Amino acid sequence: MKLIMIVIACLLLAGIALAVFLGWRFELATQSRIDALLAAPETAQEKLSFRELDGLPAPVQRYLRTVLVDGMTIPRSARIAHAGDFLAKPPAGWVPFASVEYFAANPPGFVWDARIDMAPGMPAKVRDAFVNGRGEMHGAIWGVIPVISVEGTPDIAQGALTRYLAEAPWFPVALLPSRGVRWSALDEHSARATLTAGSTTVSVDFFFDVNGLVERMYCAKRMRDVNGKGVPTPWQGRMQEYTWRGNETRMFLVPTYGEVGWLLPEGEQVYWKGRVTAAQYD
C-alpha cells in the first residue's frame, strides 16, 4: 500500500511539473513574439508633420488632425491594456478577460496577450499575433490544454492583419501614409484603408462621426473559423468614449471603449467588449 501511495504521489508531482512547464512554455512563446515585434533597430526619433496628410480623403485628414499633434514625436510602439467580456463557445457564454496588447507600426504588427476566465479556477491563456508578416492564434486552458492553435496560414494572416488595421485608432500613427496605409475615399464621412504586410493585403472601411472621430470599422470578408475552416464573413467594430492619452511629447486622442462582432445572416454577433485600462506609447 505504501508503495502504491508513493507511486501515486510521484505521478501527481510529475503531472504538476508538466503543467507548470507547459504553462511556462506558452508564456515564453508569447514573450518571444513580443520581443520580435519590438525588435526594430534604433533610429532617430521622427517628428510628425501634418504635411504628410495632404492629399488624403477629407474625413481622414480631419480625423488625423484631430487625434494627433503636429510636430509630436512619433512613437515606435504602444502597449494597451484592456479589461472586458468575451463571448466564449457554449456553455461558457460571456466571460471576463484581461489583456495587454502590443503594437508596432514599422513594420506593422501586434501581439495580444490575454487571460480569459472560462470558469472559476479555469483561466485560458490566449495569444493572437501578427509579427513579421506571420499570423497566429493560440489558446490553452491554464496554458496547458489547447483549445485553439493555428499559425502560418494565409487565412490567419488575413484575419490578424485586419484586426491590426481596425484597432489602429488605439495607436493612430499606424494609420499614417508613412506607415504604409493607402487611403481611398468612400464618401464625405468614410474612407477605405488598405495595408500590405509581407504577402498579405487587407482593407478596412472607416466611418467617422460628426466630430471627425472613428466610430465604426468594417471589413466585408474577414476570415472566421467555422469547424476548422476559414469562412470569409462580414465583420465590424465600434469605438467610442475618446480621451487624450500619452505624455508631453506623444499625445493621442484615442477611444477607451470598443466592441467587435460578426455580421451573420441572423444578425450581428458581438463577441468582444473591452475598455482601455492603461495606455503607454514607446
N, C-alpha and C positions, 0 to 999 in steps of 0.2 A: 504493500500500500504506500509506504514512504517513497519507494522508487517511482511509483505512478505519479504521486504528487510532485516529485521533483521534475519529472518529465513534463507534466502539465505546466508547471511554473516556468520551465525553460522555454516551452513553446509560446507561452504568453509573453514572456520577455522578448523573445525573438520577434513576435508579431508587433509588439510595441516599437521595438527598434526599427523594424522595417517600415512601419507607418511614419515614424519620425524622419527616417531617411528619405522616403518618397515625398513627404511634405517639404522637407528642406530642398530637395532636388527641384520641385516645382517653383519654389521661391527663388532659387538660384537661377533657373532658366528665365524667370521674369526679370530679375536684376540684370542678366546678361543682355536682354533686349533693350532695357533702359540705357545701359552703358553704350550699346551700339548706336542707339538713337541720338545720344548726346555727344557722340564722339567726333563731331565736326572739328577740324583743325582750328586753332585760334587764329583769328584775323582781326583787323582793325574794326572797331565798332562803327556801324553805319548810322548815319543820321537820315531820318525820313524827310523827303522833300515832297510837298504836295504837287510839284510839277509832274511827278510820276503819274498823277491821276488824270492829267489832261488827255482828252480823247475817250475816256471811259464813258459808258452809258450814264445818263444824268442821275438816275437813282443810286447807282454805285458810287459816283463821285460824292453825292450828298451824304451817303452813309459813311464812307471812309473819312470824309472831312469832319463828320460828327463824332466818330468814336476814336479817332486818332488825333495826335497833336503834331502840327507841323514842326519839324526840327527835332523831334524826340529821338532818343537813342533806340534803334531797332533791336529788340532782344533776340537772342538765338533760340530760346526755348521758353516753355511755360510749364507750370505744374499746377493743375486744377484739381481740388478735392471736391467730391460730391457726396451727398447722402440722399437717400430717397427710397423708392419702392420699385421692384422689378416683378414682372408677371412671369412666373415660372410655369412649367408644364403642370397640368393637374397631377395629383390632388393639391399641390402646394399653393397655387394661386399667387396672389400678391404677397411678396416677402420683402423685408428691408435689405438694403445694401449700403455699403460704404466703399468709396473708391478713390484712387488717386490716378489722374490721367496726365501723362507727359506728352507735350507737343514739341515738334521741331519743324521749321518751315523750309530749311535749306540743307539737305533735301527734305521733302515733305514726309512726315511720318508721325506716329503716335504709339503709345503703349498705355493701355487701360488695365490697371492692377486693382482688382475688385474682390470684395468678400460679400457673398450673398448668403444670408441666413435662411437656408431652405427649410429648417425646422429647428426647434430648441436643441442646442447642442450639436447641430449638424450644419456647419458652415461649408459653403463651396468656395474654393479659390478659383478665380476666373482671370484669364489673360486674353485680351483682344488687342491685336497689334498690326501695324503696317510699318516695317522697318527695312530700309534698303531695297524697296520695291517688292517686298515679300509680305503677304498677309498671313495671319494665323488667328485661330481661336481655340483656346484650351480651357476646360473647366473640370474640376475634380473635387469631390466631397473630401474635406479635410486636406485637400491637395493630394489625395491618395487614390480614391476610387473615381476613375474617369467617367464623366457624363457627356463630354464633347471633346473631340480632338481632331482638328483639321488644319492643315497648313500647306502653303506652297502651290495651291491650285489657282487657276485663273478666277474662279468664282469667289474664293475667299479674298483674293487681292482686290477684286472689283468692289465687294461689299465693304472691305476695310477702308479703301481709299475714298469711297463715297462717304463713309462715316467721318473720316478726317475732314473732308471738304465741307460737309454740312455742319460740323461742330466748330469750324474756324471762327465764328463770332466770339468764342471764348479766347481766341488768340488772333485778333483781327489782322495783324500784319501778315498772316498766312494768306490773306485774300488779295494782297498787292500783286500787280503785274510782275514786279521784280522777283516774286516768289513763284512764278510760273503759271499763274492763273490767267486765263484768257476769258474776257467778258464779252457777251453779246446781249443787246437789248431785246427784251420781250415786249414791254410796254412802258409807260411812264412810271409804273410802280413795281416793276420786276425786271430781272435780268438773269441770264444763264452764265454760270461759272463752269469752265472746263479746265481740267488739270490732268497732266500726264506725269506719271512717275514710273520709271522702268518701262515695262511693256504694257502697263495698264493706263487706260484713259477713261475718265468718268466725267459726268456733267451733273450739276445740281442747280435747280431753279431757286432763286432767292426772291422773296416777296417782302416789300418794305412798307411799314405803317406810315401814318400821317406825320410822324416825327422823323422819318427817314431811317428808322432802325429796322433791322431784320426781325420779322415776326413769324415767318414760316419758310421752311426749306422743303423742296420736293424733288424726288427722283422717280422717273417713270418706271425704271426697271432695275431695282436693286435686288441682288441675289438673296433669296430666302431659302433656308434649309427646310425641305419637306421630305421626311423619311430618308435623309441622307443624300438627297438630290437637290441641286440648286435650281430654284424656280424664279425667274425674273418677275418681280412683284412691285407695284407702286408703293412708295414709302414716303413718309413726311415727318417733319419735326416742327415744333413750335418753341419760340423763345420769348421771354418777357422779363419784366422787373429789372431793368437796366440800372447799373450803378458804376461809378468810377472805381477802378482797382489799379494798383501798381504803386509806384513811388515817384519822387520828384522828377526823375529823368525818363520814366516809362509809365505813362498813364493811359488807360484804356477804358472806354465806356462799354461794359460787357453785360450780357444777360446773367441773372442769378438764378433763374428757374427755366427748366426746359422739359419737354416730353417728346417722345417719338413713338411711331406706330406704323403698322402695315395697313394699307388700304385694300381690304379684301372685298369680294362681291357682297358679303353680308354686312359690310360697314367697316369703319376704322377699328383696328385692334391696337390700342396703345399698350406698350409693354415696358416702358421705362419712363419714370418720373423722377427728376432729380433737382436738387438745389445746391448751388455752389456754397461750400463752407469755408474755402480758402483759395487764394489765387496768388501765385508768385511768378514773376517774369524775369528769367535769366538772372 
